[in-house]
Amino acid sequence: MSTFIVFTRESTQDQEALDTYMNLVGPTLEGHTVNVLSSYGALETLEGEEPEGAVIVEFPTKAAARAWYDSPAYQQVVQYRFKGAKYRALMVDGN
C-alpha cells in the first residue's frame, strides 16, 4: 500500500535557510523509491487558511517513507527547513 507524505509550508521565517534546504533536499531522495507527485504547484484552498505551498511525495510503503524521513541524510538537511519555515508534515496511507 502506498504511503504519502504531504508537506504544507505555512509561513517562511528565514528565506536563506529555506533556500539551503531546497538546494540540499533532492539528493536525500537518491536511493529511495519515491515519486514526487506535486512540488509547489498551483493550489486552491477549499477549507482553512491557505498555505504558502505544498509538496506531496509517494512511497511504496510506510516503512519506505520512514526510511527516507528518518535517514541520516534527510535529518541533516531538514534542520534548514525547521529554521526556514513553519511546515506541517503528514504521513497518509493510500488505498
C-alpha positions as a Markdown table, in Angstrom:
| # | Residue | x | y | z |
|---|---|---|---|---|
| 1 | Met | 0.0 | 0.0 | 0.0 |
| 2 | Ser | 1.4 | 3.4 | -1.0 |
| 3 | Thr | 2.1 | 6.0 | 1.7 |
| 4 | Phe | 2.2 | 9.7 | 1.0 |
| 5 | Ile | 4.0 | 12.5 | 2.9 |
| 6 | Val | 2.3 | 15.8 | 2.5 |
| 7 | Phe | 4.2 | 18.9 | 3.4 |
| 8 | Thr | 2.5 | 22.3 | 3.7 |
| 9 | Arg | 4.6 | 25.4 | 4.1 |
| 10 | Glu | 2.6 | 27.6 | 6.5 |
| 11 | Ser | 4.9 | 30.6 | 6.7 |
| 12 | Thr | 8.5 | 31.5 | 5.8 |
| 13 | Gln | 10.8 | 32.6 | 8.7 |
| 14 | Asp | 14.3 | 32.6 | 7.1 |
| 15 | Gln | 14.5 | 32.6 | 3.3 |
| 16 | Glu | 18.2 | 31.9 | 3.3 |
| 17 | Ala | 17.8 | 28.7 | 5.4 |
| 18 | Leu | 14.8 | 27.7 | 3.3 |
| 19 | Asp | 16.8 | 28.1 | 0.1 |
| 20 | Thr | 19.6 | 26.0 | 1.6 |
| 21 | Tyr | 17.1 | 23.3 | 2.3 |
| 22 | Met | 15.6 | 23.4 | -1.2 |
| 23 | Asn | 19.1 | 23.1 | -2.7 |
| 24 | Leu | 20.1 | 20.1 | -0.5 |
| 25 | Val | 16.9 | 18.0 | -0.2 |
| 26 | Gly | 16.9 | 16.5 | -3.7 |
| 27 | Pro | 20.0 | 14.3 | -3.1 |
| 28 | Thr | 18.4 | 12.9 | 0.1 |
| 29 | Leu | 15.9 | 11.1 | -2.1 |
| 30 | Glu | 18.5 | 9.2 | -4.1 |
| 31 | Gly | 18.4 | 5.5 | -3.4 |
| 32 | His | 14.8 | 5.7 | -2.2 |
| 33 | Thr | 11.8 | 4.6 | -4.2 |
| 34 | Val | 9.8 | 7.8 | -4.3 |
| 35 | Asn | 7.5 | 9.6 | -6.7 |
| 36 | Val | 7.2 | 13.4 | -6.3 |
| 37 | Leu | 3.5 | 14.0 | -7.2 |
| 38 | Ser | 3.4 | 17.7 | -6.6 |
| 39 | Ser | 6.0 | 20.3 | -5.6 |
| 40 | Tyr | 4.7 | 23.8 | -5.1 |
| 41 | Gly | 2.3 | 23.7 | -7.9 |
| 42 | Ala | -0.7 | 26.0 | -8.2 |
| 43 | Leu | -3.1 | 25.3 | -5.3 |
| 44 | Glu | -6.6 | 26.3 | -4.4 |
| 45 | Thr | -7.6 | 26.2 | -0.8 |
| 46 | Leu | -11.0 | 24.7 | -0.2 |
| 47 | Glu | -11.1 | 25.0 | 3.6 |
| 48 | Gly | -9.0 | 26.6 | 6.3 |
| 49 | Glu | -6.1 | 29.0 | 5.9 |
| 50 | Glu | -4.1 | 28.9 | 2.7 |
| 51 | Pro | -0.6 | 27.6 | 3.0 |
| 52 | Glu | 2.3 | 29.2 | 1.0 |
| 53 | Gly | 2.8 | 25.9 | -0.8 |
| 54 | Ala | 2.6 | 22.2 | -0.7 |
| 55 | Val | 4.6 | 19.1 | -1.7 |
| 56 | Ile | 3.2 | 15.6 | -2.0 |
| 57 | Val | 5.5 | 12.6 | -2.3 |
| 58 | Glu | 4.6 | 8.9 | -2.7 |
| 59 | Phe | 6.5 | 6.0 | -1.3 |
| 60 | Pro | 5.6 | 2.3 | -1.9 |
| 61 | Thr | 5.2 | 1.6 | 1.9 |
| 62 | Lys | 5.1 | 3.3 | 5.2 |
| 63 | Ala | 8.4 | 1.7 | 6.1 |
| 64 | Ala | 9.9 | 3.2 | 2.9 |
| 65 | Ala | 8.6 | 6.6 | 3.8 |
| 66 | Arg | 10.1 | 6.4 | 7.3 |
| 67 | Ala | 13.4 | 5.1 | 5.9 |
| 68 | Trp | 13.8 | 8.3 | 3.9 |
| 69 | Tyr | 12.4 | 10.7 | 6.6 |
| 70 | Asp | 14.5 | 9.1 | 9.4 |
| 71 | Ser | 17.6 | 8.7 | 7.2 |
| 72 | Pro | 20.8 | 10.5 | 8.4 |
| 73 | Ala | 21.0 | 12.4 | 5.1 |
| 74 | Tyr | 17.5 | 13.8 | 5.4 |
| 75 | Gln | 17.8 | 14.5 | 9.1 |
| 76 | Gln | 20.9 | 16.6 | 8.5 |
| 77 | Val | 19.1 | 18.7 | 5.8 |
| 78 | Val | 15.7 | 19.0 | 7.5 |
| 79 | Gln | 17.2 | 21.3 | 10.1 |
| 80 | Tyr | 17.3 | 24.0 | 7.4 |
| 81 | Arg | 13.6 | 23.5 | 6.8 |
| 82 | Phe | 12.9 | 23.8 | 10.5 |
| 83 | Lys | 14.8 | 27.1 | 10.7 |
| 84 | Gly | 13.5 | 28.4 | 7.4 |
| 85 | Ala | 9.7 | 28.0 | 7.7 |
| 86 | Lys | 6.8 | 26.7 | 9.6 |
| 87 | Tyr | 5.6 | 23.5 | 8.0 |
| 88 | Arg | 3.0 | 20.9 | 8.6 |
| 89 | Ala | 4.0 | 17.3 | 7.6 |
| 90 | Leu | 1.6 | 14.4 | 7.4 |
| 91 | Met | 2.1 | 10.8 | 6.5 |
| 92 | Val | -1.0 | 9.3 | 5.0 |
| 93 | Asp | -1.7 | 5.7 | 3.9 |
| 94 | Gly | -3.1 | 5.2 | 0.4 |
| 95 | Asn | -5.8 | 2.9 | -0.6 |
